[in-house]
Amino acid sequence: MGGIGCNQHEDFCRDDPDWYGGRVHFTARLHRDDKKQLGLALDRPVLGTSNRFTRRFGSRRFIRVRIPQDFLRNSNGDDELMAYFKRPFVIGSGVFRAFYAKESNVFLFRTNEEIMRDTMSGGLKVVQPAPGSDAARSEHSFMHLVEWHNSLELNSEQTMVKWAARFALGLSNSVPGIRLKAANVRFIDDIICDAFNGTGKPPSEMQMTDGCGLANRALMRALEARFSHWREEPTAFQTRIGGAKGLQCVHHDLTPAEEEEPIVWLRPSQVKIKHSPHTLNNCVIPEGADPALLTVDVLRTSRMNTPARLAIETITNLAENGVPYSYFVALFNTRLAERLDRLLAFDDQDPKSMQRLWNAVAREGSVITARMAREAAGIARAAGLVSRDYEDELEDEDEDEDGLDDLDKALREQSSAWWEDPISGCPSGLEETCLTLLDSGFTPQTCPVLRAKLMEVAKKVVKTFRTRYRTAVPMSCSAFIVPDPYGVLGPNEIQVKCFSPEFIDHHGRHTNIVLGDVLVTRHPCKVPSDVQKVKAVSHEKLRHHYNVIVVSTKNHMYHGKQLDRHLASLTGGGDYDGDTMEVFWDPQLVGAFKEPDPRKFAVEPPKVQQCLIKNTESVTAFLTRVPPSGAREGMEYKISALQDYLLGVLRGSVYVSTYSIWWEKSTYKLGYSHEETIFLAYMFCAILDGSKTGVTVNPSAFKEHRAKWAPGRLDWKDPDYDGPFVKRSESLGKFIMDTLSSQVHSICERERARIDKYLGPMDSEIVKLDEDLARPYLLAKQHAAELKKDGQPAKWEELQLIQLHVQDIYKKAHSVRFGLRSKGSGGSKSAFTEMPIEKRQDILREQSKEFHAAPEGLRCFDDPTAIKASYAYYYDHIHHKQGWSRFPWNVAMRALCEIKAKARGGSKTLSGDFYPWMTISSAYLR
């Protein structure tokens, strides 16, 4: 049980009470062999994040299979992937079964089944374990995992589709926080809209606290002590507790008795899995429950991000609702110029110039935060070192609340390819390499490799603007949304408060509170009413609610008319289980925005349901249909029947992105408010939640929609396409993205010219020998020659060995690059540059390893590494036609930087435990 975590008060793990398990990731990739047969290719295990399943049952029992998108689009029939993953997988000596699929991932669980030789066929077959066998004692059955996580009998009122969707809770990327007593997991009812007078469960838009419970300060303080990276006691955090999910918001003003121990209050809208036969108001989690169910699993904590960034969908909405196109053009122009100014404004006459440049590069690459995230392997998301910013994932329409995309990114960055080469000292990242060179004393005016790297950093900024239309907006922020816990906010009121004065008000002053009319939205933002105008206020009862956006629990209104729903539901169908909202208070935006009527646009068109097929089978009906699993045949049948639901996402999983693309085309062709555009937006939303609601697209409806919307592409989005483009009706006028695409292209071309002017490649005649770097070799050569003349040739002979070795590695390195270039596409980039970072780093690190491994047995040099590095630089300068290449830096970055820093004087050696966390004070730079 130690792997679950929270072992501070246990007898085991005394040496490391904060340790928890489940952090070794076993992954595989789906592929086709030469005969077009599906197969799995196992990856190398890596250390990373964990989840409740892997902590409770152990990492070795789980394998995550990644499915390429083209497999989902082009499988041989809808059932090919389903049939493949419903079979047992024999890997090593274990039998694995697929127990869940989400997005492009299928998860396998090692069962207690065994492999036997079939005496009739001679092949292998999977059988149930013999009583008392090793497998029976040490492994778990497929049904044990199912019943432990989401008992069919205890959750018989659910539909089978929702029952299956709940397995995502056990796979959420999380960190164990603290362990609660069962009695301290308490019930609190949801606040329901006054307009609801029906029976049964209210619709989600009328659950004014949908997905957000409460927690006392004792719990918040305990978590703050647990997570040292948190800067302050949190107002809210996203969590999994037992069978519940969502946010827990701090509850102030409790009695002293209610603050003696950590307590949470869970709402019915949060509890997705029942672990007790009793009603929730009598028992949420029973006494004696598995410790994993009583552990507070932390996903993310509340944090305020400012400024927020615009996405294309938000730009479209604001422009269609009255914000002038010129606002966005000016915004892109100003923001791009500001970011490049910081990278290009270095001046020989300014003593702080290089420090300012260092700081600008560090900010541009989020270098310090990235280092902290790498160092805090497995807890970066929970520690607040990474955030899911939807503009960063424009291609992913679904919010990744379970952290699978963050997991992929974390696993990639945990790969050694993302870390500094421990032998050469050369960083992997572009921005980190610039920092290493700058803080060693190099300048872009005289160091060609720094100049080239800095140029790539600047070009990356331009490319981001040009291809993704990402830019920060003045006077904006984003954070978790939480319902008002005291009911003090009026209709259409919110409170936006930051822990520190990081906001900018209308007069350019720093503040920690936003006041006045604001615009709010969230992702997805596909219909006109997905941006709402509300009033930001400050209330004394909410004075301690910072780094969140507090939303009124009163009935939302439009022009004095009640809408019978909460605000979050009007912004992309949101709720309060961890959704983030963006707030804009720039007067130019707010003043120009014309409020659309949500009574027209925030209602699903009737024909949407006519195009959908819904599976409504309940768990009760399933248990009646599927016989108990007694004999082997009955067990196989039940597992197969469960997998029909658990793996259901493998059918029709590409519809989400398809309908989003069709919505874009309709927006362009017919108009943003056209009924067909609104219809496609709601089709997208319905399919987005299809894995939870059991909704799929009727094949005949999909065929009709595809015939209508598949042809053609958007000129502003794919200008290089050589086929037909979607035509826009002349009556609609020019589309915002046509204007923005054209203007941003011109702005980027202008800025590229500026980059070339400041950071263009040096002419070979200008690249002068850096005497600081060449000096160690030249002095050693002079001294060796003098000794040789005096009859002591040993040092000269060793120097010759060094020269021959460096020349050999130099030739090998350039032959590798030349060979790759000859195999490349012949474009401006070499084949080496286009390789994945892991393969590039493997090649470079092999070269640096070979460079430093020889020659051996040198006795005449106190520091042969410095001599080799110096000669590598000198030889490269003399022999390369441009006067320089990346070779000496790839194999001897640390040594060259040490030589430069010592030559400049006043250098100080730092331990590797200190250097990565050094920053430059903003007070010094002012």
N, C-alpha and C positions, 0 to 999 in steps of 0.2 A: 504493500500500500504506500510505501514511501514515495513512489513515483508520482503520486497525485500532488505532492507538494504540501506546504503548510505544516512542516514537521518540527516547528520550533519547540513544541511541548511534548514531543514524542521521544522515546528512548533510543530510536534508531536515528541515523544521520546526524549524530551529535557534532561531528566535525564540520558539517556543512548543512545546517538546518534549512537554508534557503534553497537547497537543491530540489529540483523536480525533474521527472523523466519525460519521455515522449518526444525528444528533440532530434532524434536521428531520422532523417527522411529517406525512405526507400521509394524510388520513383522508376517509372518505365515509360517508354514511348510506343505507341501503336504504329505499326508499319506494315507494308506489303512486301512479300518476298518475290523472287523472280517468277513464281507461278501465280502471282496476284493473290496469294493467300495471306490472310491477316496473321500477324504475330506480334509478340512483345519483345522489345529490346530493353534490357535492364540498364539503368544508369548507375553511376558510382554514388554510394550513400554520402549524404552531406549533413552537417549539423545546422539546425535552424530553429524554427518556431515549434510550438507544440499545440495540441488540442486535448479536449477531455478524453477522447477515445484513446489516443496514444499514451496519455499519462496513466490512464486506468488499466489498459491491457498491454502496454508496452509497444515500443516503436516497431519491433520486429514482426508484429502481427499485421502490419498495414503496408500496403503498396498503393501509391497513387499513379494511375495511368493517364498520361496526357494524350489527348486525341487531336491531331492536326485539324484545322478548320476545313480543309479540302476533303477530309474523310467524312465529315458531317454533311457536306454538301453533295458529295459524289459517291456515296456508298452504293453498293449494288442492291438497290431496293431498300425500303424503309426498315426492314427487319434484319438486315445483315449484321449491323453492330449489336443489336439486341440479342440475336441468336449467339453471336460470338461471346458476349460477356455473360450470358446466362449459364455457360458451361463452367465446370470446375477447372482451375488452373493448377497444374503441378509445377511448383517452382522449388528447386532443390529437393528437399525431402518433405516439403509441406504442401498441403492442399489449400488453395485460396479460392474464395467466392466473392463475386462482386456484390456489394451491399448498398451502394449508392452511386448516383451519377449527378453531377452538377456542372453546368457550363460545358467546358471541354475536358472534364476530368471524370474518371471512373475510379472508385475506391474499392480495393480488394482487402478481405479479412482472412487471416489464416485460421482455418477451422480445425477441429479435432479429428477430421476424417483421415483415413489412412489409404495407402496405395498397396494394392495386391496384384499379383500376376494372375490373369484369367487362365485357368487350366484348359478351357475349351479353345479360346482364340490365340492364346499365347501373349496377348497384349496386356496392358495395365488397366486396372479399373479402380475406382474410388469407392471405398466401403466405410460404413460406420465403425468407430473404434471398438475393439474388443474390450469388455469390462476388465478394468485393472491394468490396461496397457499404458505405456508412457504417454501416448497421445490423449487418452481419456483422462489421465491425471493432470497433465500439464497444459492442455489446450482447451479451448472453449468451442462449443458448437455454434453454427450460424444462428440458430434460434435463440441461443443464450444471449448473444449480442443484441438481437432484436428485442427480446423481452426485457433485458436489463435497461435498455435505453428508452423504449417506447412500447410498453405492454399493450398488446392488442385488446385484451380483456378490460383493462382499466381505462382505455381510451376508445371504447366501442362507439361513442357518439360522433367521432370524427368521420369525415370521408376518407377513403383510402388514399386519395391523392394528398390530402393534408397530412395524414399520418406519415406517408413516405417523406414528405418535404421536411418533417421535423428532424430527420437524421442530420440535416445541415448543422443543427445546434451542437452536436457532438464533434463536428469537424471544424468549428470556428477557431481561427487563429487566436489563441488566448494565453494568458498567464495566470496561474493560481494566485489569488490575492490573500484571503484569509478564510478560515473555516468557521462556520456559524453553528450555533446550537439549533436544533430543529425548532425549538420553541421561539427562537428569534427570527424565523422566517414567517412573517405574519401576513395577514390578508387585509387589503383595503379595497373598497369598491371603486369602480370607475365613475368619473363625473359624466353624466349623460346629458345631451342637449335637451332643454326644456320642451322642445317641439316633439320629442319622441313620446308617443302614447300607445305604441303597439305592444305586442307580446314577443317573447323570444329575445334573441340577441339583436341589439341595435346595429345598424350599419356602421361601418368604421368611421365615416365622416361625421357621425353624431356621437362618437365616443371621444369626448373632449380631452381625455387624458390617455388616448390610445397608445399603449406601449411604454408608458413612463410611470414608474413607481417612486417610492421614497426610501431614504436611508437616513439614519441619525448621524450626528457628527462623530460619534465614537467610531463608526465604521469608516468614515472619510479620513479621520486622523490615522487610523490603523493602516489604511491603504497608502496614505502619504508617507508613513514611515517605511512601508514595504517597498515603495518605488522611489528610490532616491533621485531619479531624474525629474520627478514632478516638481515644478517650481513653487507650487502652493497647494494648499488643501483644495481638492476639487469641489466644484459645485455639482457636477454630475459625471457619471461614467457609464459606458456601455458594457453590458455584462451578460453572462449566462449563469443562472442559479437554478439548480435542479432542472425542472422542465420549463423554466421561464427564460425569456429573452427581453432585451430592451434597455432602457436607461433607468438608472436610479439617481434621483435628484435629492440633494440634501434637504432635510427637514429641520429648520431652525425652531427655536422657542419650544423645545420639548421639556418635559419635567426632568429633574435630576435622575429619577428612577429609570427613565427611558434612555438615559445617556450612560448608564453603568456598563453596558455591554453593546457590542455592535449588533444592530437590528436593521432588517430590511422589511419594507411593506410592499408586497406584490399585488398587482391589480389583475382582474380576470383577463384583460386584454393582453397581459404579458405571459400568462401561463398557457403554454402550448402543449405540454405533456403532463398528464396526471400521474403521480406516483403513489396515490392513496385512493381507496374506494370511497372515502368520505368527500363531502362537499368542500370546496375551497375555503369557505368561511369557517369551517371546523378544523381543517388540516390541509396545509399546503405540502409539507414534506413530513412524513411520519418519523417518530422516534426510532432510532436504530437503523435509519436509512444509510445506504452506502456513503462513506465520507466524500466521495467524488460529487455526490448530489448536493452536499452541504457546503461545498467549496465555492467561493465567489470567484468565478472566472472572469478576468478583466480583459476586455477587447481594446477599448480606447478611453481616454479621459477627455474631459471638456478642455478646449483650448480655443482661443480667439485668433483667427487668421486675418490679418489686415495688411495691405488691401486685398480685396478679392479680385479675381480675374474673370474677364468676360469669356464666354463660350459662344460659338456661332449661333446656337439656338437662342441664347439670351439676346445677342445682338439683333437677330431677326425680330424677336418679339418687341424689343424696345423701339426699333425703327418702324415697325408696322403700327405701333401705338403712339406715334407722333414725335419721337425723338429725331431731330434732323440728322441726315446722313453726315453733314459736315462735322458734327460732334465726334463721331467715330473716326473720321479721317484725321481730325486734329489730334485726337487722343492717341492714335497709333503713331502719328508723326512725332509727337512730343515724347512719348514713352520710349520709342526706339532710340531717338536722339539722346535722351537722358542716359540710357543704359550704355550706349556706345561712348558717350562722352567720358564716362568713368574709366573705360578701357583704353581710350586713346589719348587722354589728356595727361601725358607724362611730359615733364619739362626738366631739362638739365639744370635750370636755374633754381628750381624749387627743391629744397632739401627734403621735403616730405613727399615728393612726387612718387617715388617707388613704394613707399608705405601705403599711399593712397591707392596705387595700382594693385598692390598685394591685397588690400582690403576689398577692392572692387571685384577682383577675380575670385576671391574666397566667397563673396556673397553670390556672385553669378553662378558658381557651381555648387552652392550650399555645402562647401567642403567640410566645415567643422561638424555640421549636423550629420553629414554622410559618414564621417569618421565615427561619430558617437553611435550611429545606428549599426555600423559594422561591428563595433566593439561590444555593443549590447545585443549580441546575437540572440534572437528569440524573443526579446522583450521590446524591440524598437517601437512597434505599433502601440503597445500598451503604455510604454513610457512617454509617448507623445513626441517621439523623434521623427516619425513619419506620419503623414496624414493622407487620407484619400481625397484628393482634390479632383473633382470630376473633369476639370479642364485638362488635367494631365492624361486622362484616359478617354479621349473623344471618341475613339472607336468602340469603346465598351459602354453600351447604353445602360447596363444594369449596374446598380450600386453594389459594390463588392463588400457587403457588410460582414461576410464570413472570412474575408481576408485572403481569398485564394490568389488573386492577382498580386496583392502585397506579398503573399508567400512566394510566388514565382520570382518576384523582384528580389526579395530577401535572400532566397536560395542562390540566385545568380551572383549577388554581391557578397555572399559568404564564400563563394568560390575564390580560391587563391588568386585567380586572374584579376580580381578587383583590388587586391592588396598590393602594397609596395613590394617590389622584388627584394627579398631579404639579402641577396648577394650583391647586386649592383646598387641597390638603394633607389632605383628608378621607380617613381610612382606609376600606377596604371592609368589613372584618370588624367584627362587633359588639363583641367584646372589645377589639380594637385601638382602636376609637373611644373606648371608656371610658378606656383608658390615656392616650390623647392629651389628653383633657379633664382627667383627674385630675392628670397631671404638669405641667399648665399652671396649676394652682391652683384649678380649679373643684371644687365639692363637691356631692354629691347633695341636700344640704339646701337649697341655693339655686339650683342650675342645673337647670332642668326637663328639658333635653335629656339631660344625664348621668343624671338620675333615671330617665327613660324607657328609656334604653339599658341601664342597670344592671338595671332591672326585667325587661327581655327576657332578659338573661343569667341571672338567677335563675329565671325561668320555664322557660328551656331546660333547666336542671338538673332541674327537677321533671318536665318532659315526658319526658326521657330515662328517669328512674326509672319513670314511669307506663307508658310504652309499650314499653320494651325491657328492663325489669327488670335493668338493669346496675348493679352495685355492687361496689366493692372489698371484698376479704375480708382481715381482719387476719391476719398471719402466713401469707403466701402469696407465690408468685412464679411466673414462667414463663421458660423459656429453651430453647435448642437442647438436644436430647438426643444424647449421644455414647456409644458403647460404651467400656468400660474398656480403655484401650490396653495395660495391663500384666497384666490378669487377676487383680488383687488383691482385688477386691470379691467377697464371697460371694453365694450365691443370695439374691434379694430385697433386695439392698443397693444404695443409690445414694449419690452424694456431691453435695451442693448447696452451692456456695461462690460468694460474690460478691467482686469485686475490692475493694470498700470496705464498711464495716459498715453496710449499708442494711437488713438484716433486723431484725425485732423477735422476741425470744425469748419464752418463756412468762411471763417475769417483767417484760416491758416494756423489756428492755435491748437496746441496739443490738449487733449481731454480724454477722459475714460468713460464718457457717457454720450449717447446720441440722443438728440432731442429734435422734435418736429416731424414733418411729413417725410416718409421714406418709401422706397420701393423694395419689395421682398420677393424672392423667387427661389426655386430649387430645381434640381434635375430629376426627370426630364422637363423641358420647357417647350412644349409643342403646340399649345393652343393660346389664343390671345389673353385669356384670363389667368394664365400661369404666372404672370407678374401682377402683384397686388400692391395698391397704395394704402399704407396704414400710418398710424401716428406713433412715433417713439416717445415714451414718457419715462419719468423716473418716479418710483414709489418707495416710500420709506420702508415698508414691509419687505421689499425685495432688495434692500441695500447690500445684502451679502451675496446676492446671486450674480456673480461675475463670470465672464468667459462663456456665457450661454446667451441665447436669445429667448427671453421669457415671453410666451404668447398667451393671450387672454383665453380663458375657458368659457367666455360668453359667446352667445350666438353671433356669428359674423354677419355683417350688414353691408348692403350696397344701396347707397342713396336713401338711407333710412328704412330699407326693407330687409327683414330678417331672411337669411339664406338657409337656416337650419343645418349648419355645419360649422366645423372649426376651420381656422385659417390654413393650417398645413394641408388640408385636403384640397384646397383651392390652388395650391402650388404643386402641380405635378402629382396629385394624389398622395401627398405625404402624410406621415404620422409622426409620433414622438418616440419611436423605438431606437433612435440613433441617426435620424435624418439630420442633415445640415441645411441651413438656410443662408442665403446671401442677402445682405442689406446694403442699399445704395442711398446716400443722402446728398449727393452732389446736386445743388440747386438746378443746374442746367439739365440734368436728367429728370429729376422729380417734377420740375416746373413744366417741362415739355410733354410729359407722359399723359396720355388720355386714357382714363380707366375704361376698359371693356366691360361689358355686362356679363357677369358670371352666370346669370340665369340662362344666357344663350349659349355660352361656350363651355361651361363647367358641367354640362349634363351629357352623358353618353348618348349618341344617336341610336335610335331603336334598331336600325339595321345592323349594328355591330353584333348583337346577340344572334341575329339571323345567320351570320357567317361563321358562327362558332359551334363547336361540339363540346359538350361538357360531360365528363365522367362523374357521376354522383353516387357511385357505389359506396355505401358506408362500411365501416369496419364490421359492424354486426352482420350485414348482408354477406360480406366476404367470409366471415367465420362460418356462416351457414352454408355457403357455397363450397368452401374448401374443407375437406374432411380433416380430422385431427391427424397429426403426423405420427403415426405409429410405425408401420413397416417402412422399409427403405423406399418403396415406391411412393408411399404416402408422404414421406419427408421430401423426396425429390419434387413431387407435385406441388407441395406447399411452398418450398423455396422458389420454385419457378414462378408460381402465382404471385408471390411477394415481389420478386424481381421485375415483374411486369410493371409494377408501380415504382419500385425503388430506382429503376433504370429508365423510367419513362421519358426523361429529358433527351434520351438518344433519338427519340422520334420527334422530328419537327423542331430541332434546337436552333436552326438557322433562321426561323421565321422572324425573330425579333429584329435583327439587323436588316432583314429584307424589307420589312414594313417601315422601318425608319428611313431607309433610302427612298422608298416610294413616297413617303410623306414629304421628304425634301423636294422631290420632283413635282409633286402636286402644289406645294407652296410656291414654287417658281412658276409653274405653268398656269395654275388657276387662281392663285392668290392665297394669302395666309388665312383669311377668314372664310374661304370657300367651304361649302358643306362637304365636299369630297376630301379636302385637306383635313377638316375636323374628324371626319370618319376614319381616315387612315391613322390619325394621331391616336384615336381611341382603340383602334385595332392593335396598334403597337403596344399601348398600355395593357390591354387585355392579355396579349400574348406574353408580355413581360412577366406577369404574375401567373402564367399558365401552369408552371410547375407546382404552385401552391393551390390553385383553384381548380385544376383539372381541365382547363380550357385548351383546346387545340383548334386549328383552323379547318373548316370544312374544305376537303380537297377540291370540290367543284368551285367554291368561292375563291380559293387561292389561285386556281387555274385562271379564273376570270380576271382577278386582280393582276396577275402576272402578265397576261396578254395586254393589259391596258397600260401598265406602268413599268414593266421591265425594259422596253426599248429606250434607247437614248441615254445620254449622260448630261451632267450639268457643266457648262463651259467654265464657270468660275471655279468649280471644284476640280475638274480634270481637263485643263486646257490642251493637253498633249494628245487627247483621245482622237483617233482618226476616223471615228464613226459619226453617226448623227447625234446632234445635241437636242436637248429638250428646248422647245420654243416657248417664249413667254408672250402672253397676250399683250398687245400694244396698249390696250385700255388700262392695264395695271400700272404703267409707268416703269421706270427702271428699278430693278431689285437691289436691295441694300448690298448684297454680296457681290453683285456685278460692279457696283461703284467702288466698294471697299477693295475688291480684288485688284481692280485697275489702279487705284490710288496707292494701295500698299505696295504693289509691284514697282511703281515709280519711286516711292519712298525708299524701298529696299535697294533698288539699283543705285540711287544716289548715295546711300550709306555704304554700299559695297565699294563704290569709287573712293569714298573717304577712307575706308579701311585699307584699300590698296595704297593710297597716298601715304598713310602713316606707317603701315606694316607690310608693305609690298616687299617681295624678296630682294635681298641685297645683291648688287652686281658683284661678280667674283673679284673685281678690282677693289671693291669697297670692303670686302670681308678681310680685315686685317688679322694677323696672327695675334692671339691673346697671349701676351708675354707672361702673364701670371700663370697661365695653364701650361705653357711650354717650358717655363723655367726649371722645374724639377728635373725633367729629362735632360735639358741642355746643360745644366750644371753637373749632373751625374756623368754625362758624356765627356765634358771637359775634364772632370776629376779623374775619370777612368783612363782617359788618354794620357794624362800626366803620369799616372801610376804605371801605365804600360811603358811609357818612355823611360821610366826609372827601373824597368825590369820587373814590374809587378803586374802581370797581365790578367789576373783573376777577375778583377772588377770589370775590365773591358770584355772579357769572355762571357761573363754573366749578362752584361748589357746586350751583347749580341744575341744571347738566348732569348732575352726579353723581346728584342726587336723582331726576331724571327717568329716568335710565338704570336705577338700582336699582329704581325703582317699576315700570318696564316689565318687567324680568326677573322681579320678584316676581309680577306679574300672570300672566305667561306660565307660570311654574312652577306656580302654583296652578291655572291653567286646565288644565294637563296632568294634574295629579292629580285634579281634579274630573272631567275627561272620562273618565279611566280608572275612577274610582269609579262613575260613572254606568253604565259598561259592565260593572262587576263583578257578583259574585254577590249583593250586598246583605248579605253577612255582616259580621262584626265587623272583618275585615281588608279593606283597600282592594285594588283590582285591582293597584295599583302594587306593594304589598308582596308579592303573590302571583306577580309576574313573576319569571322567571329572573334571577339576579344579573347576567348579562351585559347583558340588556336594560335593567335598572334602572340599571346603571352607565353605559351609553351615554347614557341620558336625563340623568342627573345631571351627567355630565362635559360634555355639550353645554351645559348651563346654566352650569356654572362657567366654561367657555371663553368663552361669550358675556358673562358677568358681568365677567370680567377684561379683555376685549378693548376695552372702551370705557368712558368717552369718551376719545378720543385727543387728544394735543396739550395736555394740562394743564400749565401752567407755574407756577401759584401755590401748589402743594402739594408739599412735600418727599416725602411718602409718601401718594399718592392711594389706594393699595390699603387702607391702614388706615382712611382716611376712608370709603371705599365699604363696607368691612366693618362699621365702626361704625354707619354710617347704615342698612345692611341690617338690623342687629340692632335698632336704635332704631325703624325704620319697622315692622318685624315685631311688635315688642312693642306698639306703639300700635294697630296695625290688626287684629291677629289676635284673634279673640274669646277665645282662651284665654291671651292674653298672650305666646304664643311659638309657633313652629313650627320645623321642621328647616331651613327655607329658608336662613337666614344661615349655618348650619353647613355645609350642603351646598356652598355656593358660596365660602365664605371661612373655613373651619375654621382654617387655619394663621394667618391674620391675626388672627382673634379670640383664638386661644390666645396669640399673641405680645403682644397688647394686655393680656390678663389677667396674664400672667407679669410683664410690665414694671410693671404697676400695683401688683402685690403687693410689688415690690422684691426685690433680690437675685437676679434671674434671670440666666441665662447662656445665650448662644446656642451651640448644638451643631451640628456638621456632620452632614449626613445619613449620612456614613460611620460615625459613632459612635453616634448616638442609638438606632438599632434594636437595638443589642446591649447597651444599658445594663440592668442589673438592680439590685434592691435586696438588699443583703447580709442573709442570714438572721440573722447575728449582731446586726445593728442592730435587727431586728424583735423579737428576744427580750426 
